[in-house]
């Protein structure tokens, strides 16, 4: 190491975010084990609360901890978070598993055929590859309920569009770089979209407005037009139930 080289960062790191939040960083790399520890810490704080914590927000490699300064100060909270982190294990974190029905192609999946051509494969082959993978919800962000997914097959890694589109519909299934995604609300995006799901990731009328959370596992299931129409009808009536599998079931 030369005199000009910065000192290596040592993790975990805790930093203040304004006067009512701390962020605890577990790594400067994105990987599943780091994310599992983030989720495990969030789950631990939810199950056994520390006085003054208002909310936690998991990200790829860190946890945002929002607190009430009238009840606890950041300098008091920081060592408690480090103690809690040292006590948890990510090995036994329960993982919810969901099967997401997908209508590939069509107006919402406008990039399917072009993406297949880019990858020198048929659209059917791309669908088979995309739906055969197992995905992890690394975080929820950008928009209410928007799911960032890891596990996209390497051959499908594709740069985002140079010029974002101004509106992509809710429930669109996207690819951006190394990531996959499921849109939650309509909005602009530079991702490439290959289909849509009848499921609503964000529905304020539900008791739990957010369908997915960090740490969930996702599998995509292609559906044909007839089944898609029935699922769309159930979704519009608020009766479409998500297909959850047992916590540790193998796909």
GUDRENGU-624750 format. One record per residue (C-alpha): x, y, z. Coordinates in steps of 0.25 Angstrom, whole numbers, padded with zeros to 4 digits, always signed. Layout:
! GUDRENGU-624750
XYZ
...
END
This chain:
! GUDRENGU-624750
+0000+0000+0000
+0006+0014-0004
+0004+0026+0004
-0007+0031-0006
-0015+0018-0005
-0027+0020+0004
-0028+0012+0016
-0037-0001+0014
-0051+0000+0020
-0054-0009+0031
-0068-0014+0033
-0078-0013+0039
-0078+0002+0038
-0089+0011+0044
-0091+0025+0039
-0101+0036+0043
-0112+0039+0033
-0117+0053+0038
-0122+0054+0052
-0131+0042+0053
-0125+0031+0045
-0113+0022+0045
-0108+0013+0033
-0100+0001+0037
-0092-0004+0025
-0088-0019+0025
-0079-0019+0012
-0075-0011+0000
-0079-0023-0009
-0093-0028-0013
-0095-0043-0011
-0105-0052-0005
-0099-0055+0008
-0097-0040+0011
-0112-0038+0008
-0116-0049+0016
-0109-0043+0028
-0116-0030+0025
-0129-0037+0025
-0126-0045+0038
-0122-0032+0045
-0135-0025+0041
-0143-0038+0045
-0136-0038+0058
-0140-0023+0061
-0154-0026+0057
-0155-0038+0066
-0148-0032+0078
-0149-0017+0077
-0139-0007+0083
-0146+0005+0089
-0146+0017+0080
-0145+0010+0067
-0157+0014+0058
-0154+0007+0045
-0143-0001+0037
-0140-0001+0022
-0132-0013+0017
-0123-0010+0004
-0114-0019-0004
-0102-0017+0007
-0107-0008+0018
-0119-0006+0027
-0125+0008+0030
-0129+0009+0044
-0139+0021+0047
-0140+0025+0061
-0147+0035+0070
-0137+0045+0076
-0146+0048+0087
-0145+0033+0092
-0131+0029+0088
-0119+0036+0082
-0110+0031+0071
-0098+0030+0079
-0106+0021+0089
-0112+0013+0078
-0099+0010+0070
-0093+0000+0079
-0106-0007+0082
-0107-0010+0067
-0093-0015+0066
-0096-0024+0078
-0109-0029+0071
-0102-0032+0058
-0091-0040+0066
-0102-0049+0072
-0110-0052+0059
-0108-0063+0049
-0113-0062+0034
-0113-0078+0033
-0127-0080+0039
-0134-0068+0033
-0147-0072+0028
-0149-0069+0013
-0163-0067+0007
-0164-0073-0007
-0174-0068-0017
-0178-0073-0031
-0181-0061-0040
-0189-0063-0053
-0184-0056-0065
-0190-0052-0078
-0177-0051-0087
-0177-0042-0099
-0189-0033-0103
-0190-0018-0101
-0184-0017-0087
-0173-0027-0091
-0169-0019-0103
-0154-0023-0102
-0155-0038-0103
-0153-0041-0117
-0142-0030-0119
-0135-0036-0107
-0136-0050-0112
-0130-0045-0125
-0118-0038-0117
-0115-0051-0110
-0116-0060-0123
-0127-0068-0117
-0142-0070-0120
-0152-0063-0111
-0157-0076-0106
-0143-0080-0102
-0141-0066-0095
-0154-0069-0087
-0150-0083-0083
-0137-0077-0078
-0143-0066-0071
-0154-0074-0064
-0144-0086-0060
-0136-0077-0051
-0138-0075-0036
-0138-0060-0032
-0135-0053-0019
-0142-0040-0015
-0130-0032-0011
-0137-0019-0007
-0150-0012-0009
-0148+0003-0014
-0149+0013-0024
-0164+0013-0024
-0174+0007-0014
-0172-0008-0015
-0162-0008-0027
-0154-0021-0026
-0140-0022-0029
-0136-0037-0032
-0123-0044-0033
-0121-0057-0040
-0123-0053-0054
-0115-0063-0063
-0102-0057-0068
-0106-0058-0083
-0118-0049-0080
-0110-0038-0074
-0113-0026-0083
-0109-0011-0081
-0121-0002-0079
-0126+0007-0090
-0118+0020-0093
-0131+0028-0093
-0142+0024-0083
-0156+0022-0087
-0166+0032-0080
-0176+0022-0075
-0175+0007-0072
-0188+0000-0067
-0189-0006-0053
-0185-0021-0052
-0176-0020-0063
-0164-0031-0063
-0151-0024-0066
-0136-0026-0068
-0126-0016-0065
-0111-0019-0065
-0109-0031-0056
-0122-0030-0049
-0137-0034-0052
-0149-0026-0046
-0164-0025-0045
-0170-0012-0046
-0180-0007-0035
-0186+0006-0040
-0186+0013-0054
-0174+0022-0057
-0162+0024-0065
-0151+0014-0067
-0138+0011-0075
-0140-0004-0072
-0143-0014-0083
-0157-0021-0082
-0161-0035-0086
-0174-0037-0080
-0184-0034-0068
-0191-0041-0057
-0205-0040-0052
-0200-0039-0038
-0200-0025-0031
-0187-0022-0024
-0193-0010-0018
-0208-0009-0014
-0211+0001-0003
-0225-0006-0002
-0218-0018+0004
-0216-0020+0019
-0201-0022+0015
-0199-0012+0003
-0186-0018-0001
-0186-0032-0007
-0171-0035-0006
-0160-0032+0004
-0145-0033+0004
-0141-0047+0005
-0152-0054-0002
-0150-0064-0013
-0157-0063-0027
-0159-0072-0038
-0166-0068-0051
-0177-0076-0057
-0181-0074-0072
-0196-0073-0074
-0204-0074-0087
-0215-0064-0091
-0227-0071-0085
-0221-0073-0072
-0215-0058-0072
-0229-0053-0075
-0235-0061-0063
-0224-0056-0054
-0226-0041-0059
-0240-0042-0056
-0238-0048-0042
-0227-0037-0040
-0237-0026-0044
-0247-0031-0034
-0237-0032-0023
-0238-0047-0022
-0225-0052-0028
-0216-0059-0017
-0201-0060-0018
-0195-0074-0020
-0187-0076-0008
-0179-0088-0005
-0174-0093+0008
-0162-0085+0014
-0151-0095+0011
-0157-0103-0001
-0148-0105-0013
-0153-0100-0027
END
